Amino acid sequence: MSIIIRSQGFLVTDAIRAHLMRRFSVALRQFDGSAMRLKVYLKDLNGGDKGGVDKCVLVTIQIPSLEPITVETTSHDLYIAISLGARRTRRAVQRALRRHRHLERRVVGQPQLPAAEAAAT
């Protein structure tokens, strides 16, 4: 799994980078992440010292054979926003993989006939 980190409005410190890498690695370890690519954008929406719910984490996940997945979280604290973003990313990847597997089963398995055709046979 590769993680690219970008920020807007502040510098990414070693502590922020370590927290982000740890949270996303733990959240996504159940998946085969070798081909997974994450782009994580960190933003301070209101700028420096204004406070409020303004720390935004935007995650774009690329998994081969799936459409890109985007997750966004906002909090008053960047570390909390990163943790929430990691959890939401895990759930979004689970949903996408479940949907993908379900569609693969329908395509690979016996063809589904519309109700009218099934009744006629």
Secondary structure, DSSP 4 states (H G I P E B T S, - for coil): -EEEEEEESS---HHHHHHHHHHHHHHHTTS-GGG-EEEEEEEETT-TT--SS-EEEEEEEE-TTS--EEEEEEESSHHHHHHHHHHHHHHHHHHHHHHHHHHHHHHHSSPPPPHHHHHH-
